[in-house]
Amino acid sequence: MSDIVISVENLSKRYDLGVIGTGTVSKDLNRWWAKIRRKPDPYAKIGEVDHGNREGQSILALDDVSFDVTRGEVLGIIGSNGAGKSTLLKILSQVTAPSSGRVKIKGRIGSLLEVGTGFHPELTGRENIFLNGAILGMNRVEVTNKFDEIVDFSGVEKFIDTPVKRYSSGMHVRLAFAVAAHLEPEILIVDEVLAVGDAEFQKKCLGKMSDVAKGGRTVLFVSHNMGAVNRLCDRGIVLTRGQVSFSGSTDEAIQYYLSDTISTQIHNKSFPQKSNLPIEFRNISISSPSRELNNNFEITDQLNISLKYHINISIKNSNIALSLKKEGILLLYSWDIDSNSELYANREVGKYLATIDMPANILTPGIYTVDIASGQPGKGLINKESDCLVFEVQNNFVDGSSKSFTRGGMLNLPLDWHVQQENSLE
């Protein structure tokens, strides 16, 4: 009997671009009539840019992807935004069908792809647990035996009989992961959605996935957190523009991804318009006073990060966060309200420029990435952009012996040593 539980063969997924339909005949007719008269689309969202008719155009989200996953293996799937990771997981979870190729799966699948996936908003948390159990093929007795464990892990006991439409995004994720992990699927698929949870809950989730894997079940894990991928996964594959560009050990996959990412030289990035969000990121860049815009710096350089954003709707109790990672490991997390507490109380509509100064001589040589996010404590995430800046810090300092001097560790922070000579030691 083969130990292969997932076999992906020549998998491709094509998406057609352009307007598909409004959902009703009358609205479709109104849209058609506006097009004939060369008028704007009457059903376009506010702030949405009309890029014209793309009928007949398409994109390949996945292009001839093939790989196997064995029983009990923990596979990390990594890649930049738009590489095809989420599309692949949706096909494996049977949420969408491939355009060509085939997938063979042995066993029951539990998936956590997006906040609220698999939940009916009008049903309570309790009812959704039993609904998900039924979808996985479990009877009521099996779900009842796991119920208390699920609720305890999720931490939403107080709201278990409240309709999930009233849950925050964090509560959605906590309950969804608890359901997916505890109802004993043979294959557990987890997307980047865990990033919505707080640090404590992420740690619990990683521990639970490790327990699931040790129990002989298979885990597919997608994350931009290279540290978590490295700790959890046995093997990694890297997706690049819809294709498997690398498959091998986790360490090698991470290094391949990071080296490929740095080659893109992301030192200045603009974001697509999202005017439907209260906080909309527009542009981020990194520079040094001595080098202007660049993605290669010396450890002696002071670094300056500039973030442009729009406040589209006046918003209270919000923050904007920046995280700095080295080779996927989180080094620091900073909020704009750390030094601008008045921003937390209220942000008025308008255009804003935030500048973040990073002192010289604190970073060791290596590849660094920057994430930015906005949110409201207790309510959840508003917007997040991962790996929006990628830069390298180098050390070309040469000492008297003509050898490069490099400190170990993740940060270059000299400590104060107070040394005195004592003539006699007692």
PADRENKOL-643031 format. One record per residue (C-alpha): z, y, x; residue in one letter; residue number from 1. Coordinates in steps of 0.25 Angstrom, whole numbers, plus 5000, padded with zeros to 4 digits. Example, Ala and Ser with C-alpha at 12.3 -4.5 7.8 and 13.67 -1.06 7.14 Angstrom:
<sites>
((5031,4982,5049),A,1)
((5029,4996,5055),S,2)
</sites>
This chain:
<sites>
((5000,5000,5000),M,1)
((4996,5014,5006),S,2)
((5007,5024,5008),D,3)
((4997,5035,5005),I,4)
((5002,5042,4992),V,5)
((4992,5054,4993),I,6)
((4978,5053,4997),S,7)
((4969,5066,4997),V,8)
((4954,5063,4999),E,9)
((4944,5074,5001),N,10)
((4951,5083,4991),L,11)
((4944,5097,4987),S,12)
((4948,5107,4977),K,13)
((4938,5118,4973),R,14)
((4942,5130,4964),Y,15)
((4931,5138,4957),D,16)
((4933,5153,4958),L,17)
((4931,5163,4947),G,18)
((4936,5165,4933),V,19)
((4938,5152,4925),I,20)
((4943,5157,4911),G,21)
((4953,5164,4904),T,22)
((4958,5153,4895),G,23)
((4952,5157,4882),T,24)
((4938,5159,4877),V,25)
((4940,5173,4872),S,26)
((4945,5178,4885),K,27)
((4934,5171,4892),D,28)
((4924,5178,4883),L,29)
((4931,5192,4886),N,30)
((4930,5189,4901),R,31)
((4916,5185,4900),W,32)
((4912,5198,4892),W,33)
((4919,5207,4902),A,34)
((4911,5200,4913),K,35)
((4898,5202,4906),I,36)
((4902,5217,4905),R,37)
((4906,5217,4919),R,38)
((4920,5221,4915),K,39)
((4933,5217,4922),P,40)
((4939,5203,4918),D,41)
((4948,5206,4906),P,42)
((4958,5195,4910),Y,43)
((4960,5198,4925),A,44)
((4974,5200,4929),K,45)
((4979,5214,4932),I,46)
((4976,5217,4947),G,47)
((4967,5206,4948),E,48)
((4954,5209,4956),V,49)
((4941,5204,4950),D,50)
((4933,5198,4961),H,51)
((4921,5195,4953),G,52)
((4915,5182,4948),N,53)
((4917,5170,4957),R,54)
((4911,5160,4948),E,55)
((4905,5149,4956),G,56)
((4914,5151,4968),Q,57)
((4925,5141,4972),S,58)
((4935,5138,4983),I,59)
((4939,5125,4989),L,60)
((4954,5124,4989),A,61)
((4954,5110,4995),L,62)
((4942,5105,5003),D,63)
((4941,5090,5006),D,64)
((4956,5088,5009),V,65)
((4961,5074,5013),S,66)
((4974,5068,5017),F,67)
((4984,5057,5014),D,68)
((4999,5057,5011),V,69)
((5008,5045,5013),T,70)
((5020,5041,5005),R,71)
((5033,5048,5010),G,72)
((5025,5058,5018),E,73)
((5029,5073,5017),V,74)
((5016,5081,5019),L,75)
((5015,5096,5022),G,76)
((5003,5103,5017),I,77)
((5002,5117,5024),I,78)
((4991,5128,5024),G,79)
((4989,5143,5022),S,80)
((4988,5149,5008),N,81)
((4976,5144,5001),G,82)
((4974,5132,5010),A,83)
((4974,5123,4997),G,84)
((4988,5117,4998),K,85)
((4992,5120,4984),S,86)
((4978,5115,4978),T,87)
((4980,5102,4986),L,88)
((4994,5100,4980),L,89)
((4989,5103,4966),K,90)
((4979,5092,4967),I,91)
((4989,5082,4973),L,92)
((4998,5086,4961),S,93)
((4987,5084,4951),Q,94)
((4988,5098,4946),V,95)
((4973,5100,4949),T,96)
((4961,5091,4952),A,97)
((4953,5091,4965),P,98)
((4938,5095,4965),S,99)
((4935,5083,4974),S,100)
((4942,5072,4982),G,101)
((4954,5064,4977),R,102)
((4969,5062,4978),V,103)
((4976,5049,4977),K,104)
((4991,5050,4974),I,105)
((5001,5039,4973),K,106)
((5014,5043,4966),G,107)
((5020,5053,4958),R,108)
((5019,5068,4962),I,109)
((5029,5079,4960),G,110)
((5023,5093,4963),S,111)
((5029,5107,4965),L,112)
((5017,5116,4967),L,113)
((5020,5129,4960),E,114)
((5032,5135,4953),V,115)
((5033,5129,4939),G,116)
((5023,5119,4941),T,117)
((5025,5107,4931),G,118)
((5035,5115,4923),F,119)
((5033,5119,4909),H,120)
((5039,5134,4908),P,121)
((5044,5132,4894),E,122)
((5052,5120,4897),L,123)
((5066,5120,4903),T,124)
((5069,5115,4917),G,125)
((5075,5102,4911),R,126)
((5063,5100,4903),E,127)
((5053,5102,4915),N,128)
((5061,5092,4923),I,129)
((5058,5081,4913),F,130)
((5044,5086,4911),L,131)
((5041,5085,4926),N,132)
((5047,5071,4926),G,133)
((5038,5066,4915),A,134)
((5026,5072,4922),I,135)
((5030,5064,4935),L,136)
((5031,5051,4926),G,137)
((5046,5050,4926),M,138)
((5054,5047,4913),N,139)
((5065,5055,4907),R,140)
((5076,5046,4913),V,141)
((5070,5047,4927),E,142)
((5070,5063,4926),V,143)
((5084,5063,4920),T,144)
((5089,5055,4932),N,145)
((5084,5066,4941),K,146)
((5087,5078,4932),F,147)
((5100,5082,4938),D,148)
((5095,5081,4952),E,149)
((5083,5090,4949),I,150)
((5091,5101,4942),V,151)
((5102,5101,4954),D,152)
((5091,5102,4964),F,153)
((5084,5113,4957),S,154)
((5096,5122,4955),G,155)
((5091,5126,4941),V,156)
((5102,5119,4933),E,157)
((5106,5131,4925),K,158)
((5092,5134,4920),F,159)
((5087,5119,4918),I,160)
((5086,5121,4903),D,161)
((5079,5135,4904),T,162)
((5064,5135,4903),P,163)
((5057,5135,4917),V,164)
((5049,5147,4913),K,165)
((5062,5155,4915),R,166)
((5064,5149,4929),Y,167)
((5061,5157,4942),S,168)
((5051,5152,4952),S,169)
((5062,5147,4961),G,170)
((5069,5139,4949),M,171)
((5055,5134,4946),H,172)
((5053,5129,4960),V,173)
((5067,5123,4961),R,174)
((5066,5115,4948),L,175)
((5051,5111,4951),A,176)
((5055,5105,4965),F,177)
((5067,5098,4960),A,178)
((5059,5091,4949),V,179)
((5047,5088,4958),A,180)
((5056,5082,4969),A,181)
((5066,5075,4961),H,182)
((5057,5067,4951),L,183)
((5053,5058,4962),E,184)
((5038,5060,4964),P,185)
((5032,5051,4974),E,186)
((5025,5063,4979),I,187)
((5031,5077,4980),L,188)
((5021,5089,4982),I,189)
((5028,5103,4985),V,190)
((5020,5116,4987),D,191)
((5024,5129,4993),E,192)
((5032,5132,4979),V,193)
((5045,5129,4986),L,194)
((5044,5142,4993),A,195)
((5048,5149,4980),V,196)
((5062,5142,4981),G,197)
((5073,5148,4990),D,198)
((5076,5143,5004),A,199)
((5088,5134,4999),E,200)
((5079,5127,4988),F,201)
((5068,5126,4998),Q,202)
((5077,5118,5007),K,203)
((5082,5109,4996),K,204)
((5067,5106,4993),C,205)
((5063,5103,5007),L,206)
((5075,5093,5007),G,207)
((5071,5087,4994),K,208)
((5057,5085,4999),M,209)
((5062,5079,5012),S,210)
((5071,5069,5003),D,211)
((5058,5066,4995),V,212)
((5050,5062,5007),A,213)
((5061,5054,5013),K,214)
((5061,5046,5000),G,215)
((5047,5042,5003),G,216)
((5040,5051,4993),R,217)
((5028,5060,4998),T,218)
((5029,5075,4999),V,219)
((5018,5086,5000),L,220)
((5023,5099,5004),F,221)
((5016,5112,5005),V,222)
((5023,5124,5011),S,223)
((5021,5136,5020),H,224)
((5035,5133,5026),N,225)
((5031,5126,5039),M,226)
((5045,5123,5042),G,227)
((5047,5116,5029),A,228)
((5034,5108,5031),V,229)
((5038,5104,5045),N,230)
((5052,5099,5041),R,231)
((5047,5091,5028),L,232)
((5033,5086,5031),C,233)
((5028,5074,5039),D,234)
((5014,5079,5040),R,235)
((5006,5091,5037),G,236)
((4992,5095,5032),I,237)
((4986,5109,5034),V,238)
((4977,5114,5023),L,239)
((4967,5125,5027),T,240)
((4957,5131,5017),R,241)
((4958,5118,5009),G,242)
((4956,5108,5020),Q,243)
((4966,5100,5028),V,244)
((4965,5106,5041),S,245)
((4976,5098,5048),F,246)
((4984,5085,5045),S,247)
((4995,5080,5054),G,248)
((5010,5081,5058),S,249)
((5018,5093,5051),T,250)
((5020,5100,5064),D,251)
((5005,5099,5068),E,252)
((5001,5104,5054),A,253)
((5011,5116,5054),I,254)
((5006,5120,5068),Q,255)
((4991,5119,5063),Y,256)
((4994,5127,5051),Y,257)
((5001,5138,5059),L,258)
((4991,5139,5070),S,259)
((4980,5139,5059),D,260)
((4987,5150,5052),T,261)
((4989,5159,5064),I,262)
((4975,5158,5067),S,263)
((4972,5166,5054),T,264)
((4979,5178,5060),Q,265)
((4987,5183,5048),I,266)
((4992,5196,5052),H,267)
((4987,5204,5040),N,268)
((4986,5198,5026),K,269)
((4982,5204,5013),S,270)
((4986,5197,5000),F,271)
((4978,5195,4987),P,272)
((4982,5205,4976),Q,273)
((4993,5199,4967),K,274)
((4995,5212,4958),S,275)
((5002,5203,4947),N,276)
((5014,5201,4956),L,277)
((5025,5212,4957),P,278)
((5025,5211,4972),I,279)
((5011,5210,4978),E,280)
((5009,5208,4993),F,281)
((4996,5215,4998),R,282)
((4996,5214,5014),N,283)
((5005,5209,5025),I,284)
((5002,5211,5040),S,285)
((5009,5210,5054),I,286)
((5008,5218,5066),S,287)
((5015,5223,5078),S,288)
((5015,5238,5083),P,289)
((5008,5234,5096),S,290)
((4998,5224,5090),R,291)
((4994,5229,5076),E,292)
((4989,5218,5066),L,293)
((4990,5205,5073),N,294)
((4995,5191,5072),N,295)
((4999,5189,5087),N,296)
((5011,5195,5092),F,297)
((5020,5195,5104),E,298)
((5035,5192,5102),I,299)
((5038,5206,5107),T,300)
((5030,5212,5096),D,301)
((5037,5219,5084),Q,302)
((5030,5214,5071),L,303)
((5027,5222,5059),N,304)
((5024,5216,5045),I,305)
((5018,5225,5034),S,306)
((5018,5220,5020),L,307)
((5010,5228,5009),K,308)
((5014,5224,4995),Y,309)
((5013,5230,4981),H,310)
((5023,5231,4970),I,311)
((5015,5229,4957),N,312)
((5027,5229,4947),I,313)
((5040,5235,4950),S,314)
((5050,5224,4954),I,315)
((5065,5223,4956),K,316)
((5073,5213,4964),N,317)
((5062,5208,4973),S,318)
((5060,5206,4988),N,319)
((5048,5204,4998),I,320)
((5051,5193,5009),A,321)
((5044,5190,5022),L,322)
((5046,5177,5029),S,323)
((5043,5174,5044),L,324)
((5040,5160,5048),K,325)
((5037,5154,5062),K,326)
((5028,5142,5061),E,327)
((5033,5140,5047),G,328)
((5048,5141,5049),I,329)
((5054,5153,5042),L,330)
((5060,5163,5052),L,331)
((5065,5174,5043),L,332)
((5064,5179,5029),Y,333)
((5065,5194,5026),S,334)
((5065,5202,5013),W,335)
((5061,5217,5012),D,336)
((5074,5220,5004),I,337)
((5082,5217,5017),D,338)
((5079,5231,5021),S,339)
((5074,5237,5008),N,340)
((5084,5233,4998),S,341)
((5079,5244,4988),E,342)
((5066,5236,4986),L,343)
((5074,5224,4980),Y,344)
((5079,5233,4968),A,345)
((5065,5238,4964),N,346)
((5050,5238,4970),R,347)
((5042,5249,4963),E,348)
((5027,5247,4961),V,349)
((5019,5251,4973),G,350)
((5013,5247,4987),K,351)
((5022,5244,4998),Y,352)
((5022,5241,5013),L,353)
((5033,5233,5019),A,354)
((5034,5232,5034),T,355)
((5043,5222,5041),I,356)
((5046,5224,5056),D,357)
((5049,5212,5065),M,358)
((5056,5215,5078),P,359)
((5049,5211,5092),A,360)
((5055,5199,5100),N,361)
((5060,5190,5088),I,362)
((5049,5180,5086),L,363)
((5045,5169,5095),T,364)
((5031,5165,5098),P,365)
((5024,5157,5087),G,366)
((5017,5158,5073),I,367)
((5023,5166,5062),Y,368)
((5020,5168,5047),T,369)
((5025,5177,5037),V,370)
((5027,5175,5022),D,371)
((5030,5186,5012),I,372)
((5036,5185,4998),A,373)
((5041,5193,4986),S,374)
((5051,5189,4976),G,375)
((5063,5192,4967),Q,376)
((5076,5185,4970),P,377)
((5079,5175,4959),G,378)
((5066,5177,4952),K,379)
((5056,5171,4963),G,380)
((5044,5173,4971),L,381)
((5034,5184,4968),I,382)
((5024,5183,4979),N,383)
((5023,5175,4992),K,384)
((5013,5175,5004),E,385)
((5015,5164,5014),S,386)
((5010,5165,5029),D,387)
((5004,5179,5026),C,388)
((5006,5183,5040),L,389)
((5004,5174,5052),V,390)
((5006,5179,5067),F,391)
((5009,5173,5080),E,392)
((5020,5178,5090),V,393)
((5017,5176,5105),Q,394)
((5025,5178,5118),N,395)
((5016,5183,5130),N,396)
((5029,5188,5137),F,397)
((5028,5183,5152),V,398)
((5041,5183,5160),D,399)
((5042,5184,5175),G,400)
((5038,5170,5178),S,401)
((5025,5171,5169),S,402)
((5030,5162,5159),K,403)
((5030,5165,5144),S,404)
((5044,5167,5139),F,405)
((5047,5161,5125),T,406)
((5060,5159,5117),R,407)
((5061,5147,5108),G,408)
((5065,5148,5094),G,409)
((5060,5154,5081),M,410)
((5064,5168,5084),L,411)
((5066,5177,5097),N,412)
((5079,5183,5095),L,413)
((5087,5185,5108),P,414)
((5102,5184,5106),L,415)
((5112,5193,5113),D,416)
((5119,5185,5124),W,417)
((5132,5192,5129),H,418)
((5135,5186,5143),V,419)
((5147,5189,5152),Q,420)
((5152,5182,5165),Q,421)
((5166,5178,5165),E,422)
((5172,5176,5179),N,423)
((5182,5165,5174),S,424)
((5181,5156,5162),L,425)
((5193,5151,5156),E,426)
</sites>
